[in-house]
Amino acid sequence: MGPPYFTKSVSYGIIKTMILTGVDIIEIGRIKKIILTSKRFLKKVYTPTEIAYCNSKKNKWQHFAVRFAAKEAVWKALGKKDIWHRDISVKNTDAGKPEIVLSKKYKNLEKKISLSLSHTDDYAVAFAIFNQK
Ligand SMILES: CC(C)(COP(=O)(O)OP(=O)(O)OC[C@H]1O[C@@H](n2cnc3c(N)ncnc32)[C@H](O)[C@@H]1OP(=O)(O)O)[C@@H](O)C(=O)NCCC(=O)NCCS
C-alpha cells in the first residue's frame, strides 16, 4: 500500500499539525550481499559521509543496513515518489543521535523529520516521523 502510512491530525487550539510516519525493517545479510556484489549500488544509495561512517564501525553491515532502512522510512513518511535514496542521508550528532540530511531540493523539509534507528545481528529497523506543519 502506498504512502501516507499512518496519518494523524492533531489540533492544539488554533494550531493544527499533521504527523506522518514511516517505518522500515531490513535483513542485514541482504544489504551486505548487494553491496559486496555492486559498487554501483553503494554509490547510488549512500553519500560519502555515510560510507565513511559505516566503514569506521566494527560491524559495518549493521550501519549500512540501518541507513538503507532509514532512507525507506523517510521516503514513506514524506510520501514523495520523486525522492531517491541519495537525496536522504543520515548524519550522527557527536552524541550518536541520527539526524536526517536532505539534498538541496528538499532542504526545507529536513528539520521536520525525526528518526530513530536500531539494529541486531540480523535485522535493522528505522522509524521516521515527519511533522508536516
Ligand atoms: C545509544 C544507545 C541507546 C544505543 O543502543 P544500542 O542498543 O546499543 O544500539 P541500537 O542498535 O538499538 O541503536 C543503535 C543506533 O542508536 C542510535 N543512537 C546512538 N546514540 C544515540 C543517541 N544519543 N540518541 C538517539 N539515538 C542514538 C544510532 O543511530 C545507532 O545506529 P548508527 O550508529 O548506525 O547510527 C545505547 O548505547 C545507550 O547509550 N543506552 C543507554 C540508554 C539508557 O541510559 N537507558 C536508561 C534509560 S531507559
The ligand as an SDF file (V2000), in Angstrom:
LIG
                    3D

 48 50  0  0  0  0  0  0  0  0999 V2000
   22.9110    4.8790   22.3570 C   0  0  0  0  0  0  0  0  0  0  0  0
   22.2130    3.5880   22.7280 C   0  0  0  0  0  0  0  0  0  0  0  0
   20.7650    3.8920   23.0590 C   0  0  0  0  0  0  0  0  0  0  0  0
   22.2580    2.6300   21.5140 C   0  0  0  0  0  0  0  0  0  0  0  0
   21.5050    1.4810   21.8070 O   0  0  0  0  0  0  0  0  0  0  0  0
   22.0010    0.0150   21.4150 P   0  0  0  0  0  0  0  0  0  0  0  0
   21.0130   -0.9430   21.9260 O   0  0  0  0  0  0  0  0  0  0  0  0
   23.4360   -0.1490   21.8080 O   0  0  0  0  0  0  0  0  0  0  0  0
   22.0120    0.0020   19.8400 O   0  0  0  0  0  0  0  0  0  0  0  0
   20.7630    0.0540   18.8060 P   0  0  0  0  0  0  0  0  0  0  0  0
   21.0780   -0.9180   17.7470 O   0  0  0  0  0  0  0  0  0  0  0  0
   19.4360   -0.0670   19.4480 O   0  0  0  0  0  0  0  0  0  0  0  0
   20.8730    1.5270   18.2490 O   0  0  0  0  0  0  0  0  0  0  0  0
   21.9640    1.9580   17.5180 C   0  0  0  0  0  0  0  0  0  0  0  0
   21.5990    3.2920   16.9520 C   0  0  0  0  0  0  0  0  0  0  0  0
   21.2080    4.1620   18.0120 O   0  0  0  0  0  0  0  0  0  0  0  0
   21.3450    5.4840   17.5370 C   0  0  0  0  0  0  0  0  0  0  0  0
   21.9030    6.3150   18.6040 N   0  0  0  0  0  0  0  0  0  0  0  0
   23.1550    6.3150   19.0730 C   0  0  0  0  0  0  0  0  0  0  0  0
   23.2880    7.2350   20.0450 N   0  0  0  0  0  0  0  0  0  0  0  0
   22.0810    7.8440   20.1760 C   0  0  0  0  0  0  0  0  0  0  0  0
   21.5710    8.8890   20.9880 C   0  0  0  0  0  0  0  0  0  0  0  0
   22.3390    9.5180   21.8730 N   0  0  0  0  0  0  0  0  0  0  0  0
   20.2910    9.2670   20.8470 N   0  0  0  0  0  0  0  0  0  0  0  0
   19.4990    8.6540   19.9340 C   0  0  0  0  0  0  0  0  0  0  0  0
   19.9200    7.6430   19.1210 N   0  0  0  0  0  0  0  0  0  0  0  0
   21.1960    7.2460   19.2490 C   0  0  0  0  0  0  0  0  0  0  0  0
   22.2740    5.4450   16.3130 C   0  0  0  0  0  0  0  0  0  0  0  0
   21.5040    5.7600   15.1800 O   0  0  0  0  0  0  0  0  0  0  0  0
   22.7380    3.9870   16.2690 C   0  0  0  0  0  0  0  0  0  0  0  0
   22.8950    3.4850   14.9720 O   0  0  0  0  0  0  0  0  0  0  0  0
   24.0300    4.0590   13.9810 P   0  0  0  0  0  0  0  0  0  0  0  0
   25.3130    4.1140   14.7470 O   0  0  0  0  0  0  0  0  0  0  0  0
   24.0680    3.0680   12.8700 O   0  0  0  0  0  0  0  0  0  0  0  0
   23.5580    5.4190   13.5460 O   0  0  0  0  0  0  0  0  0  0  0  0
   22.9040    2.8930   23.9220 C   0  0  0  0  0  0  0  0  0  0  0  0
   24.2140    2.6070   23.5940 O   0  0  0  0  0  0  0  0  0  0  0  0
   22.8470    3.6860   25.2180 C   0  0  0  0  0  0  0  0  0  0  0  0
   23.5880    4.6080   25.4600 O   0  0  0  0  0  0  0  0  0  0  0  0
   21.9380    3.3030   26.0670 N   0  0  0  0  0  0  0  0  0  0  0  0
   21.7530    3.9440   27.3020 C   0  0  0  0  0  0  0  0  0  0  0  0
   20.2900    4.0070   27.4780 C   0  0  0  0  0  0  0  0  0  0  0  0
   19.9370    4.4220   28.8550 C   0  0  0  0  0  0  0  0  0  0  0  0
   20.6100    5.1740   29.5160 O   0  0  0  0  0  0  0  0  0  0  0  0
   18.8310    3.8740   29.2900 N   0  0  0  0  0  0  0  0  0  0  0  0
   18.3520    4.1620   30.5860 C   0  0  0  0  0  0  0  0  0  0  0  0
   17.0120    4.8370   30.4740 C   0  0  0  0  0  0  0  0  0  0  0  0
   15.8580    3.7730   29.7350 S   0  0  0  0  0  0  0  0  0  0  0  0
  1  2  1  0
  2  3  1  0
  2  4  1  0
  2 36  1  0
  4  5  1  0
  5  6  1  0
  6  7  2  0
  6  8  1  0
  6  9  1  0
  9 10  1  0
 10 11  2  0
 10 12  1  0
 10 13  1  0
 13 14  1  0
 14 15  1  0
 15 16  1  0
 15 30  1  0
 16 17  1  0
 17 18  1  0
 17 28  1  0
 18 19  1  0
 18 27  1  0
 19 20  2  0
 20 21  1  0
 21 22  1  0
 21 27  2  0
 22 23  1  0
 22 24  2  0
 24 25  1  0
 25 26  2  0
 26 27  1  0
 28 29  1  0
 28 30  1  0
 30 31  1  0
 31 32  1  0
 32 33  2  0
 32 34  1  0
 32 35  1  0
 36 37  1  0
 36 38  1  0
 38 39  2  0
 38 40  1  0
 40 41  1  0
 41 42  1  0
 42 43  1  0
 43 44  2  0
 43 45  1  0
 45 46  1  0
 46 47  1  0
 47 48  1  0
M  END
$$$$
